[in-house]
Amino acid sequence: MRSRHISVVIEASPEAVYDFAADPDSLQHWAAGLASSEVTRSGDVLLVESPMGTVTVRFVAHNDLGVFDHDVTLPSGEIVHNPVRVLAHPDGAEVVFTVRQRDMTDDEFDRDCATVAADLERLNQILTDSYE
């Protein structure tokens, strides 16, 4: 199984990037590949309308390490683990999202990676605009 690390550098503090990106209520604003509407909470599980159908999302606990890994349970029942890190960078913060190919074709994997890259660019735009 191949993995690809997709990243974006954002001219904002790592804390500000993490606080926004790891907040489930902000997902619909920047993570179109995951959330196409408001997130509904059911305990510590999030119910999300996504391009794949209704999925559940479970984030790791809020932490000081910049980690906001999350497991997505697809409508099929398959669970996809998504490692995501916010790292300090000389120009602000770098968000690194690891995409794993799993059982996708190469074309599907490339499309999934392109979706993640577009989501990270949207996150960059939102946070850059709010700090200008």
C-alpha positions in Angstrom: 0.0 0.0 0.0 1.4 3.4 -1.0 1.2 6.5 1.1 1.5 10.1 0.0 2.2 13.0 2.3 0.4 16.2 1.2 1.2 19.4 2.9 0.7 23.1 2.9 2.5 25.9 4.6 0.2 28.5 6.2 1.3 31.9 7.4 -0.3 31.6 10.8 0.8 30.2 14.1 0.7 26.4 14.5 -1.7 26.9 17.5 -4.1 29.0 15.4 -4.0 26.5 12.5 -4.5 23.5 14.8 -7.4 25.2 16.8 -9.3 25.9 13.6 -8.5 22.8 11.6 -9.1 20.3 14.5 -12.4 22.0 15.4 -15.2 19.7 14.0 -17.4 22.8 13.4 -14.9 24.2 10.9 -14.8 21.1 8.7 -17.6 22.1 6.4 -15.7 25.3 5.6 -12.4 23.8 4.5 -12.7 19.9 4.2 -15.1 19.5 1.3 -13.7 16.1 0.6 -15.1 15.0 4.0 -17.9 17.4 5.1 -20.4 18.9 2.7 -22.7 20.2 5.5 -22.8 20.9 9.2 -21.4 18.2 11.5 -23.8 16.5 13.9 -22.4 15.2 17.2 -23.4 11.9 18.8 -21.2 11.7 21.9 -17.6 11.7 20.7 -18.6 10.6 17.2 -19.4 13.0 14.4 -22.0 12.3 11.8 -21.0 14.0 8.5 -22.7 14.2 5.1 -19.8 13.7 2.7 -19.4 13.1 -1.0 -19.2 9.4 -0.1 -22.6 9.4 1.8 -23.1 9.6 5.5 -19.9 8.8 7.4 -18.9 8.9 11.0 -15.7 10.6 12.1 -13.8 10.2 15.4 -10.9 12.6 16.1 -8.1 12.0 18.6 -8.4 14.1 21.8 -7.4 17.7 21.5 -3.7 17.9 22.3 -0.6 20.2 22.4 1.2 18.2 19.8 -0.7 19.4 16.7 -2.1 15.9 16.0 -5.6 15.7 14.7 -5.7 12.2 13.3 -9.2 11.0 12.6 -10.9 7.7 11.7 -13.6 7.9 9.1 -16.1 5.0 9.0 -17.4 4.8 5.4 -21.0 3.8 4.6 -19.6 0.3 3.8 -18.3 0.0 7.3 -14.7 0.3 6.3 -12.6 2.5 8.7 -10.0 4.8 7.2 -7.4 6.2 9.5 -6.2 9.6 8.5 -3.0 10.9 10.1 -2.8 14.7 10.2 -0.2 16.9 11.8 0.3 20.6 12.3 4.0 21.4 12.6 5.9 24.6 13.3 7.4 26.0 10.2 9.7 29.1 9.7 6.8 30.8 7.8 4.1 29.8 10.3 2.7 26.3 10.3 2.8 23.3 8.0 -0.2 20.9 7.8 0.8 17.4 6.7 -2.0 14.9 5.8 -1.0 11.3 5.0 -3.2 9.6 2.3 -3.0 5.9 2.0 -4.0 4.1 -1.2 -5.7 1.2 0.4 -7.8 -0.7 -2.2 -8.0 2.2 -4.7 -6.8 2.1 -8.2 -3.9 4.5 -9.1 -6.3 6.9 -10.7 -8.6 6.9 -7.6 -5.6 7.4 -5.4 -4.5 10.4 -7.4 -8.0 11.9 -7.3 -8.2 11.3 -3.5 -4.8 13.1 -3.1 -5.9 15.9 -5.3 -9.0 16.3 -3.1 -6.9 16.5 0.0 -4.6 19.0 -1.6 -7.5 21.2 -2.6 -8.9 21.0 1.0 -5.5 22.0 2.4 -5.3 24.9 0.0 -8.8 26.0 1.1 -7.7 25.8 4.7 -4.7 27.9 3.8 -6.9 30.5 2.1 -9.3 30.8 5.0 -6.6 31.2 7.6 -4.4 33.5 5.5 -7.4 35.7 4.8 -8.3 35.9 8.5 -4.7 37.0 9.4 -4.3 39.7 6.8 
